Amino acid sequence: SLSRRSIFVKGGNSIEALTDIDGIAFDKTGTVTKGEFTIAEVEEVSGSRDEILEIASVGEAYSTHPIAKAIVKAFETNKTPDHLNNLGGKGIEFDLEGKSYLVGNKKLMEDFNIKLDGSKESNYVDVFVADKEKVLGIIKLKDQIKDGVKESVDELHKRGVKTYMFSGDKDRVVEEIAKEVGIDYYKGSLLPEDKVSEIKKIEKDKRIAFVGDGTNDAPSLASAYLGISMGSGSDIAIETSDIVLLKNDISSIVRGIDIAKRVKKIAYQNIFIALFLKVVVLGLGAVGYVSMPLAVFADVGVALLCIVNSLRVFKE
Protein backbone atom coordinates (compact mmCIF):
# COMPACT_ATOMS: atom_id res chain seq x y z
CA SER A 1 0.00 0.00 0.00
CA LEU A 2 2.93 2.34 0.73
CA SER A 3 4.59 1.51 -2.59
CA ARG A 4 1.33 2.30 -4.41
CA ARG A 5 1.63 5.76 -2.89
CA SER A 6 5.22 6.07 -4.21
CA ILE A 7 6.66 5.68 -0.71
CA PHE A 8 9.67 3.35 -0.64
CA VAL A 9 10.36 1.84 2.79
CA LYS A 10 13.60 -0.01 3.54
CA GLY A 11 12.21 -2.47 6.09
CA GLY A 12 9.46 -3.20 8.58
CA ASN A 13 11.25 -1.36 11.38
CA SER A 14 10.88 1.89 9.43
CA ILE A 15 7.11 1.39 9.16
CA GLU A 16 6.85 0.98 12.92
CA ALA A 17 9.15 3.97 13.49
CA LEU A 18 6.87 6.11 11.31
CA THR A 19 4.00 5.47 13.72
CA ASP A 20 6.10 6.41 16.76
CA ILE A 21 7.48 9.82 15.73
CA ASP A 22 6.65 12.88 17.84
CA GLY A 23 7.98 15.44 15.39
CA ILE A 24 9.30 15.99 11.87
CA ALA A 25 12.23 18.25 11.03
CA PHE A 26 12.48 19.51 7.46
CA ASP A 27 15.34 20.85 5.44
CA LYS A 28 14.18 23.85 3.41
CA THR A 29 15.56 23.76 -0.12
CA GLY A 30 14.09 20.98 -2.26
CA THR A 31 11.91 19.78 0.62
CA VAL A 32 9.62 22.60 1.71
CA THR A 33 10.54 24.73 -1.30
CA LYS A 34 10.77 23.62 -4.92
CA GLY A 35 14.53 24.06 -5.09
CA GLU A 36 14.15 25.65 -8.52
CA PHE A 37 16.02 28.88 -7.99
CA THR A 38 15.99 31.86 -10.29
CA ILE A 39 18.27 34.88 -10.09
CA ALA A 40 16.31 37.87 -8.82
CA GLU A 41 19.17 40.35 -8.76
CA VAL A 42 22.95 40.65 -9.06
CA GLU A 43 24.32 43.27 -6.70
CA GLU A 44 27.53 44.72 -8.13
CA VAL A 45 29.93 45.65 -5.33
CA SER A 46 33.36 45.90 -6.98
CA GLY A 47 32.87 43.82 -10.11
CA SER A 48 30.64 43.83 -13.18
CA ARG A 49 27.53 41.65 -13.52
CA ASP A 50 29.11 39.39 -16.18
CA GLU A 51 32.33 39.01 -14.18
CA ILE A 52 30.40 38.03 -11.04
CA LEU A 53 28.20 35.51 -12.86
CA GLU A 54 31.11 34.01 -14.81
CA ILE A 55 33.24 33.41 -11.71
CA ALA A 56 30.31 31.90 -9.83
CA SER A 57 29.34 29.73 -12.82
CA VAL A 58 32.88 28.37 -13.16
CA GLY A 59 33.04 27.47 -9.48
CA GLU A 60 29.59 25.89 -9.34
CA ALA A 61 29.91 23.93 -12.60
CA TYR A 62 30.37 20.55 -10.88
CA SER A 63 27.84 21.01 -8.08
CA THR A 64 24.40 19.36 -8.06
CA HIS A 65 22.90 21.85 -5.58
CA PRO A 66 19.81 23.69 -6.91
CA ILE A 67 21.44 27.08 -6.26
CA ALA A 68 24.53 26.04 -8.24
CA LYS A 69 22.38 24.81 -11.13
CA ALA A 70 20.56 28.15 -11.30
CA ILE A 71 23.85 30.08 -11.44
CA VAL A 72 25.38 27.80 -14.09
CA LYS A 73 22.20 28.08 -16.17
CA ALA A 74 22.36 31.89 -16.00
CA PHE A 75 25.88 32.14 -17.45
CA GLU A 76 27.39 29.57 -19.81
CA THR A 77 31.17 29.32 -19.90
CA ASN A 78 33.78 26.82 -21.07
CA LYS A 79 36.30 27.80 -18.40
CA THR A 80 37.16 25.26 -15.68
CA PRO A 81 38.32 25.87 -12.09
CA ASP A 82 41.66 24.75 -10.64
CA HIS A 83 42.27 23.41 -7.11
CA LEU A 84 38.59 23.52 -6.20
CA ASN A 85 37.90 22.98 -2.50
CA ASN A 86 34.33 22.34 -1.32
CA LEU A 87 33.81 23.86 2.14
CA GLY A 88 30.72 21.97 3.35
CA GLY A 89 27.76 24.16 4.21
CA LYS A 90 29.62 27.38 3.35
CA GLY A 91 30.65 27.35 -0.32
CA ILE A 92 33.72 26.76 -2.47
CA GLU A 93 37.26 28.02 -2.88
CA PHE A 94 39.03 27.69 -6.25
CA ASP A 95 41.55 29.16 -8.65
CA LEU A 96 40.78 30.57 -12.08
CA GLU A 97 43.38 31.93 -14.48
CA GLY A 98 45.91 32.38 -11.69
CA LYS A 99 43.60 34.10 -9.22
CA SER A 100 41.83 32.67 -6.17
CA TYR A 101 38.10 33.10 -5.67
CA LEU A 102 35.42 32.33 -3.10
CA VAL A 103 31.76 31.62 -3.86
CA GLY A 104 29.42 30.96 -0.97
CA ASN A 105 27.45 32.32 1.95
CA LYS A 106 28.17 34.99 4.55
CA LYS A 107 29.96 32.53 6.84
CA LEU A 108 32.48 31.77 4.11
CA MET A 109 33.27 35.46 3.75
CA GLU A 110 33.69 35.79 7.52
CA ASP A 111 36.07 32.79 7.64
CA PHE A 112 38.36 34.50 5.14
CA ASN A 113 37.98 37.94 6.79
CA ILE A 114 36.33 39.45 3.71
CA LYS A 115 34.59 42.71 4.58
CA LEU A 116 30.90 42.86 3.68
CA ASP A 117 30.53 46.64 3.61
CA GLY A 118 27.88 47.77 1.17
CA SER A 119 25.93 44.49 1.08
CA LYS A 120 22.23 44.90 1.76
CA GLU A 121 20.07 42.56 3.82
CA SER A 122 17.36 40.93 1.72
CA ASN A 123 14.71 38.24 1.71
CA TYR A 124 16.60 36.36 -0.99
CA VAL A 125 19.25 33.65 -0.77
CA ASP A 126 22.56 35.50 -1.12
CA VAL A 127 25.59 33.97 -2.83
CA PHE A 128 28.72 36.07 -2.28
CA VAL A 129 31.45 36.16 -4.93
CA ALA A 130 34.88 37.38 -3.76
CA ASP A 131 38.55 37.32 -4.78
CA LYS A 132 40.13 36.70 -1.34
CA GLU A 133 40.52 40.45 -0.82
CA LYS A 134 37.07 41.93 -1.40
CA VAL A 135 33.53 41.08 -2.37
CA LEU A 136 33.00 41.41 -6.11
CA GLY A 137 29.24 41.03 -5.94
CA ILE A 138 26.25 39.22 -4.52
CA ILE A 139 23.95 36.96 -6.52
CA LYS A 140 20.46 37.03 -5.02
CA LEU A 141 18.24 34.04 -5.75
CA LYS A 142 14.62 33.29 -4.95
CA ASP A 143 12.82 30.00 -4.46
CA GLN A 144 9.15 29.06 -4.26
CA ILE A 145 7.24 27.02 -1.67
CA LYS A 146 5.94 23.70 -2.97
CA ASP A 147 2.22 23.38 -3.56
CA GLY A 148 0.32 21.80 -0.68
CA VAL A 149 3.06 22.19 1.95
CA LYS A 150 0.93 24.35 4.26
CA GLU A 151 -1.95 21.86 4.07
CA SER A 152 0.43 18.97 4.80
CA VAL A 153 1.87 20.78 7.84
CA ASP A 154 -1.68 21.38 9.11
CA GLU A 155 -2.47 17.67 8.71
CA LEU A 156 0.66 16.72 10.65
CA HIS A 157 -0.39 19.06 13.47
CA LYS A 158 -3.83 17.40 13.55
CA ARG A 159 -2.05 14.06 14.10
CA GLY A 160 -0.10 15.47 17.02
CA VAL A 161 3.19 15.75 15.13
CA LYS A 162 5.29 18.83 15.93
CA THR A 163 7.10 20.42 12.97
CA TYR A 164 10.61 21.88 12.71
CA MET A 165 12.70 23.38 9.91
CA PHE A 166 16.50 23.58 9.87
CA SER A 167 18.36 25.23 7.02
CA GLY A 168 21.70 26.63 6.03
CA ASP A 169 19.98 29.68 4.56
CA LYS A 170 19.95 32.91 6.50
CA ASP A 171 17.53 33.35 9.39
CA ARG A 172 15.39 35.95 7.67
CA VAL A 173 14.60 33.70 4.69
CA VAL A 174 13.96 30.66 6.89
CA GLU A 175 11.67 32.63 9.22
CA GLU A 176 9.58 33.98 6.36
CA ILE A 177 8.97 30.53 4.83
CA ALA A 178 8.40 28.80 8.18
CA LYS A 179 5.75 31.34 9.19
CA GLU A 180 4.03 31.11 5.82
CA VAL A 181 3.58 27.32 6.01
CA GLY A 182 2.94 27.20 9.77
CA ILE A 183 6.03 25.33 11.01
CA ASP A 184 6.32 25.35 14.82
CA TYR A 185 10.08 25.83 15.30
CA TYR A 186 12.71 26.94 12.81
CA LYS A 187 16.37 27.88 12.69
CA GLY A 188 18.60 29.13 9.88
CA SER A 189 22.31 29.73 9.21
CA LEU A 190 23.11 26.14 10.19
CA LEU A 191 26.01 24.02 8.99
CA PRO A 192 25.40 20.25 8.49
CA GLU A 193 26.87 19.50 11.92
CA ASP A 194 24.66 22.19 13.48
CA LYS A 195 21.56 20.45 12.13
CA VAL A 196 22.71 17.21 13.76
CA SER A 197 23.19 19.04 17.07
CA GLU A 198 19.68 20.52 16.87
CA ILE A 199 18.18 17.09 16.20
CA LYS A 200 20.07 15.55 19.12
CA LYS A 201 18.77 18.28 21.45
CA ILE A 202 15.18 17.57 20.46
CA GLU A 203 15.65 13.79 20.62
CA LYS A 204 16.42 13.95 24.34
CA ASP A 205 12.68 13.66 24.90
CA LYS A 206 11.14 13.22 21.43
CA ARG A 207 11.45 10.87 18.47
CA ILE A 208 12.22 12.93 15.38
CA ALA A 209 12.08 12.17 11.67
CA PHE A 210 14.32 14.32 9.47
CA VAL A 211 13.33 15.06 5.87
CA GLY A 212 16.00 16.22 3.41
CA ASP A 213 17.36 15.73 -0.09
CA GLY A 214 20.90 17.07 -0.30
CA THR A 215 24.37 15.67 0.31
CA ASN A 216 24.70 18.00 3.30
CA ASP A 217 21.55 16.43 4.79
CA ALA A 218 23.08 12.94 5.00
CA PRO A 219 24.47 13.37 8.57
CA SER A 220 21.05 14.54 9.81
CA LEU A 221 19.26 11.70 8.00
CA ALA A 222 21.61 9.21 9.66
CA SER A 223 21.39 10.68 13.18
CA ALA A 224 17.60 11.15 13.34
CA TYR A 225 15.26 8.47 14.74
CA LEU A 226 13.91 8.15 11.18
CA GLY A 227 15.47 9.50 7.98
CA ILE A 228 13.21 10.44 5.05
CA SER A 229 14.64 11.59 1.72
CA MET A 230 13.20 12.89 -1.54
CA GLY A 231 13.43 10.67 -4.62
CA SER A 232 15.08 13.49 -6.56
CA GLY A 233 17.71 13.96 -3.84
CA SER A 234 21.40 13.11 -3.93
CA ASP A 235 22.51 9.47 -4.00
CA ILE A 236 24.04 9.68 -0.54
CA ALA A 237 20.84 11.15 0.94
CA ILE A 238 18.74 8.35 -0.56
CA GLU A 239 21.24 5.71 0.59
CA THR A 240 21.34 7.07 4.15
CA SER A 241 17.58 7.44 4.62
CA ASP A 242 15.10 4.84 5.86
CA ILE A 243 12.21 6.01 3.68
CA VAL A 244 12.26 7.56 0.20
CA LEU A 245 9.42 9.76 -1.10
CA LEU A 246 9.53 9.08 -4.83
CA LYS A 247 7.06 11.89 -5.62
CA ASN A 248 9.13 14.52 -3.77
CA ASP A 249 5.97 15.62 -1.98
CA ILE A 250 5.78 15.92 1.81
CA SER A 251 2.06 15.19 1.67
CA SER A 252 3.26 11.60 1.15
CA ILE A 253 4.44 11.66 4.77
CA VAL A 254 0.90 12.28 6.01
CA ARG A 255 -0.41 9.39 3.91
CA GLY A 256 2.53 7.25 5.01
CA ILE A 257 1.79 7.84 8.70
CA ASP A 258 -1.85 6.85 8.22
CA ILE A 259 -0.93 3.69 6.29
CA ALA A 260 1.80 2.73 8.78
CA LYS A 261 -0.64 3.06 11.68
CA ARG A 262 -3.12 0.83 9.86
CA VAL A 263 -0.40 -1.74 9.13
CA LYS A 264 0.66 -1.74 12.79
CA LYS A 265 -2.95 -2.12 13.97
CA ILE A 266 -3.55 -5.08 11.65
CA ALA A 267 -0.25 -6.69 12.70
CA TYR A 268 -1.32 -6.53 16.36
CA GLN A 269 -4.73 -7.93 15.43
CA ASN A 270 -3.07 -10.89 13.70
CA ILE A 271 -0.87 -11.56 16.73
CA PHE A 272 -3.90 -11.50 19.01
CA ILE A 273 -5.98 -13.73 16.70
CA ALA A 274 -3.20 -16.30 16.33
CA LEU A 275 -2.34 -16.47 20.04
CA PHE A 276 -5.98 -16.47 21.20
CA LEU A 277 -7.11 -19.28 18.91
CA LYS A 278 -4.04 -21.40 19.60
CA VAL A 279 -4.49 -20.99 23.37
CA VAL A 280 -8.17 -21.99 23.05
CA VAL A 281 -7.31 -25.10 21.02
CA LEU A 282 -4.48 -26.01 23.41
CA GLY A 283 -6.93 -25.66 26.31
CA LEU A 284 -9.45 -27.91 24.60
CA GLY A 285 -6.70 -30.38 23.80
CA ALA A 286 -5.73 -30.58 27.48
CA VAL A 287 -9.20 -31.90 28.31
CA GLY A 288 -9.45 -34.13 25.25
CA TYR A 289 -11.86 -32.16 23.07
CA VAL A 290 -9.64 -31.53 20.01
CA SER A 291 -10.26 -33.34 16.75
CA MET A 292 -7.84 -33.54 13.81
CA PRO A 293 -9.76 -30.97 11.71
CA LEU A 294 -9.71 -28.51 14.63
CA ALA A 295 -5.96 -29.06 15.10
CA VAL A 296 -5.38 -28.39 11.39
CA PHE A 297 -7.47 -25.20 11.66
CA ALA A 298 -5.42 -24.06 14.66
CA ASP A 299 -2.28 -24.34 12.53
CA VAL A 300 -3.00 -23.73 8.83
CA GLY A 301 -6.42 -22.15 9.27
CA VAL A 302 -5.21 -19.48 11.67
CA ALA A 303 -2.36 -18.61 9.29
CA LEU A 304 -4.81 -18.22 6.40
CA LEU A 305 -7.12 -16.14 8.60
CA CYS A 306 -4.26 -13.76 9.42
CA ILE A 307 -3.33 -13.50 5.73
CA VAL A 308 -6.92 -12.63 4.80
CA ASN A 309 -7.00 -10.02 7.60
CA SER A 310 -3.73 -8.56 6.30
CA LEU A 311 -5.31 -7.91 2.89
CA ARG A 312 -7.23 -5.09 4.59
CA VAL A 313 -4.02 -3.07 4.37
CA PHE A 314 -4.79 -2.52 0.66
CA LYS A 315 -8.22 -1.05 1.42
CA GLU A 316 -8.18 2.63 0.51
URSUL-V264498 format. One record per residue. OMEGA is omega in whole degrees, 0 to 359 (999 if undefined). Layout:
BEGIN
{{OMEGA} {OMEGA}}
END
This chain:
BEGIN
{{177} {181} {177} {177} {180} {176} {183} {183} {185} {177} {181} {180} {180} {178} {179} {180} {181} {179} {186} {186} {177} {182} {178} {177} {182} {161} {183} {188} {179} {180} {175} {177} {185} {182} {178} {187} {171} {181} {180} {186} {171} {181} {181} {180} {177} {179} {180} {181} {182} {179} {181} {182} {181} {180} {180} {181} {178} {182} {185} {188} {185} {181} {177} {181} {181} {179} {179} {180} {180} {180} {180} {180} {184} {182} {180} {179} {179} {181} {179} {182} {174} {175} {182} {180} {180} {181} {189} {177} {182} {181} {183} {176} {182} {177} {177} {179} {175} {179} {180} {182} {176} {175} {182} {184} {184} {180} {178} {179} {180} {179} {181} {177} {177} {181} {183} {179} {177} {179} {184} {176} {182} {177} {179} {171} {184} {173} {182} {176} {184} {181} {180} {179} {184} {176} {177} {180} {181} {177} {182} {183} {178} {180} {180} {177} {179} {177} {174} {182} {181} {179} {180} {178} {178} {180} {178} {178} {178} {180} {177} {181} {180} {183} {181} {172} {179} {185} {175} {179} {185} {187} {185} {180} {181} {180} {182} {182} {181} {180} {182} {182} {175} {179} {188} {186} {183} {178} {180} {180} {182} {171} {179} {181} {177} {178} {179} {180} {179} {180} {180} {177} {182} {185} {173} {179} {179} {173} {187} {169} {177} {181} {180} {182} {186} {177} {180} {180} {184} {178} {179} {178} {182} {185} {182} {177} {178} {179} {180} {181} {176} {181} {180} {184} {180} {182} {183} {177} {179} {181} {184} {186} {177} {181} {179} {177} {187} {180} {178} {186} {184} {173} {177} {179} {179} {179} {180} {179} {181} {180} {181} {178} {178} {178} {180} {180} {180} {178} {178} {177} {180} {178} {180} {181} {183} {182} {182} {182} {179} {177} {178} {181} {178} {178} {177} {179} {181} {180} {173} {181} {182} {176} {179} {178} {180} {178} {178} {178} {181} {180} {184} {183} {179} {178} {179} {179} {179} {178} {178} {179} {181} {180} {178} {178} {184} {180} {182} {999}}
END
